[in-house]
Amino acid sequence: MIQTFSRYEEKYIIHKDLKAQLEQVFNIKLIRDSYAIDGPYTIYSHYFDSTDYQNIKTSIAKPSYKEKLRMRSYKYPLVSDDIIFLEIKKKFRGKVNKRRLYLRYIDYLNYINHQIKPTFESYYDQQMIKMIDYMMTTFHLKPSAMISYDREAYYMKDSDLRITFDSNIKFHNHEEHALLIDDYYVLEIKTSYNFPLWLTQVLTSLNIYKHSFSKYGTAYQKIISKETYYNKSSV
């Protein structure tokens, strides 16, 4: 399993009609991810933050460097032996670096709720838990926002090019909140290199241009910040 990534990630907001046109090309040029052969698969992400949401506030300000910690799973609800991963995502001058740690769900709960640090044999995993533990204690992080979405994915053979369509993006607290208008998708193109010429030509011909979109940032701006303000005002 791949545990490290270093690449550029460009995002676009597109209507379902544009998605259909892109898929006509992608079905020829690319390979559909094996998890998405029969349709979209669902991703659940728990973002970590401080009680005053300082991490996402900083991220929204778009500094040249930012980082975040999240837990990701591919099913919900989870049971003890399900595998999840903790992921540190750093972005510096447009380039994204990700490092992942795979854990059993029960070990994750013991770490988050009881500060029982899991042990590992590999040097990589040992260093990862140290980095995660440092972030948790230094920035006083805790699970702060759960976001789910459906994903369709493509990749290019003999290349690290990966293209995804995300839809049905929801923030979960006491109820579900849609973060994107129906019939629209977040198109994300991920690669360490320049886009292949054919991809650039397709995007240009369809007038598809970059559009910043953060799932957690959108949840904070649309919902969390308003709830936080209301709760403070009610005290």
C-alpha positions in Angstrom: 0.0 0.0 0.0 1.3 3.5 -0.9 1.9 5.6 2.1 3.6 8.7 0.7 2.6 11.1 -2.0 4.2 14.3 -3.4 2.3 15.9 -6.3 0.3 18.9 -7.5 -3.5 18.8 -7.0 -5.6 21.1 -9.2 -9.4 21.4 -8.5 -12.3 22.4 -10.7 -16.1 22.7 -10.1 -18.0 21.3 -13.0 -21.6 20.6 -14.0 -22.7 17.0 -14.7 -23.0 17.8 -18.4 -19.3 18.7 -18.5 -18.5 15.6 -16.5 -20.2 13.4 -19.2 -18.1 15.0 -21.9 -14.9 14.5 -19.9 -15.8 10.9 -19.3 -16.0 10.2 -23.0 -12.3 11.1 -23.2 -11.3 9.5 -20.0 -12.8 6.2 -20.9 -10.4 6.1 -23.8 -7.3 7.6 -22.4 -7.4 6.4 -18.8 -8.2 3.4 -16.7 -11.1 3.4 -14.2 -10.0 2.8 -10.6 -10.9 -0.8 -9.6 -12.9 0.4 -6.6 -15.1 2.5 -8.9 -15.8 -0.1 -11.6 -19.4 -0.5 -10.4 -19.9 3.2 -9.6 -18.8 5.7 -7.0 -17.3 4.6 -3.6 -17.8 6.6 -0.4 -15.0 8.2 1.6 -15.4 9.3 5.2 -12.9 11.9 6.5 -12.6 13.1 10.1 -10.6 16.4 10.2 -8.7 17.3 13.3 -8.6 20.8 14.8 -8.3 22.8 18.0 -11.4 23.8 19.9 -11.2 27.3 18.4 -10.7 25.8 14.8 -7.4 27.6 14.4 -6.1 25.0 11.8 -8.9 25.6 9.3 -8.9 29.4 9.9 -5.2 29.4 9.0 -5.8 27.2 6.0 -8.6 29.5 4.7 -6.2 32.5 4.8 -4.2 30.6 2.1 -0.6 30.8 3.5 2.3 29.5 1.4 2.6 26.6 3.9 -0.2 24.7 5.6 -0.8 21.3 7.1 -3.6 19.3 8.5 -4.3 15.9 10.1 -7.3 13.7 9.2 -8.6 10.2 9.7 -10.0 8.5 6.6 -12.0 5.3 6.1 -14.0 3.7 3.3 -16.9 2.5 5.3 -19.2 3.7 8.2 -19.9 2.7 10.9 -16.6 1.0 11.7 -15.9 -2.0 13.8 -12.7 -2.9 15.8 -10.7 -4.6 13.2 -11.5 -2.3 10.3 -8.5 -0.5 8.8 -8.4 3.3 8.8 -5.6 5.6 8.1 -4.3 8.8 9.7 -3.0 11.2 7.2 -0.8 14.3 7.5 -1.3 16.5 4.5 1.1 19.4 3.9 1.0 22.0 1.1 3.8 24.3 0.3 3.7 26.7 -2.7 1.1 24.6 -4.5 2.7 21.2 -4.0 1.0 18.6 -1.8 2.8 16.1 0.4 0.9 13.3 2.1 2.0 10.7 4.5 -0.3 7.9 5.8 -0.3 5.6 8.8 -2.5 2.5 8.6 -4.2 1.5 11.9 -6.9 -0.9 13.1 -9.9 1.2 14.2 -9.7 -0.1 17.8 -6.0 1.1 18.0 -7.1 4.5 16.6 -9.8 4.8 19.3 -7.4 3.8 22.1 -4.9 6.4 20.9 -7.5 9.2 20.4 -9.6 8.5 23.5 -7.0 7.1 26.0 -3.6 8.3 24.7 -2.5 4.7 24.2 0.1 5.1 21.5 0.2 2.1 19.1 3.5 0.4 18.5 5.0 -0.5 15.1 7.9 -2.5 13.8 8.7 -0.5 10.7 10.8 2.7 11.0 8.4 4.6 8.7 5.4 3.8 11.0 7.4 4.7 14.1 8.3 8.1 12.7 4.7 8.7 11.5 3.2 8.1 15.0 5.8 10.5 16.4 4.9 13.2 13.9 1.2 12.7 14.5 1.7 12.7 18.3 3.6 15.9 18.0 0.9 17.6 16.0 -1.8 16.4 18.4 -0.1 17.7 21.5 1.4 20.9 20.1 -1.8 22.1 18.5 -4.2 20.5 20.9 -6.0 18.6 18.1 -9.1 16.5 18.3 -11.5 15.1 15.7 -13.6 18.2 14.8 -15.5 17.6 11.5 -16.7 14.6 9.6 -17.2 14.9 5.9 -18.3 12.2 3.5 -18.4 12.2 -0.3 -18.8 9.8 -3.3 -15.8 9.4 -5.5 -15.2 8.1 -9.1 -11.5 7.8 -10.0 -9.3 7.2 -13.0 -5.6 6.7 -13.4 -3.1 6.7 -16.3 -1.0 3.6 -17.0 2.8 4.1 -16.4 2.1 7.5 -14.9 1.1 9.0 -11.5 -1.7 11.0 -13.1 -4.9 10.4 -11.2 -8.3 12.1 -11.8 -11.2 12.0 -9.5 -14.8 13.2 -9.5 -16.3 13.9 -6.0 -20.1 14.4 -5.4 -22.7 14.2 -2.7 -20.3 16.1 -0.4 -21.7 16.3 3.1 -20.7 17.7 6.5 -22.1 15.7 9.4 -22.9 16.9 12.9 -26.3 16.5 14.4 -27.6 16.4 10.8 -26.3 16.3 7.3 -25.4 19.4 5.4 -24.7 19.4 1.6 -21.6 21.3 0.7 -22.0 21.4 -3.1 -25.0 22.1 -5.3 -26.8 19.1 -6.8 -25.5 18.1 -10.3 -22.1 19.6 -9.6 -18.8 17.8 -9.1 -15.4 18.6 -7.8 -13.0 17.5 -10.5 -9.5 17.0 -9.1 -6.4 16.3 -11.2 -3.3 15.0 -9.3 0.2 14.5 -10.8 3.8 15.1 -10.0 4.4 16.4 -13.5 2.9 18.6 -16.1 -0.5 17.6 -17.5 -0.3 15.6 -20.7 -1.0 17.7 -23.7 -4.3 15.9 -24.5 -5.6 16.7 -21.0 -4.7 20.4 -21.3 -6.4 20.5 -24.7 -9.6 18.9 -23.4 -9.8 21.3 -20.4 -9.2 24.3 -22.7 -11.8 23.2 -25.3 -14.4 22.8 -22.6 -13.5 26.1 -20.9 -12.8 24.3 -17.6 -10.7 26.5 -15.3 -9.2 26.0 -11.8 -11.5 26.7 -8.9 -10.4 26.5 -5.3 -12.5 24.2 -3.1 -11.8 22.9 0.3 -14.3 20.4 1.8 -13.4 21.2 5.4 -13.0 24.9 4.6 -16.5 25.0 3.0 -18.0 23.2 6.0 -16.4 25.7 8.4 -17.4 28.8 6.5 -21.0 27.6 5.8 -21.9 25.8 9.0 -19.3 25.5 11.8 -18.4 29.2 12.1 -22.1 30.2 12.3 -22.8 27.5 15.0 -19.7 28.6 16.9 -20.8 32.2 16.8 -24.4 31.3 17.9 -23.1 29.2 20.8 -20.9 32.0 22.0 -23.6 34.6 21.7 -26.0 32.4 23.7 -23.7 32.1 26.7 
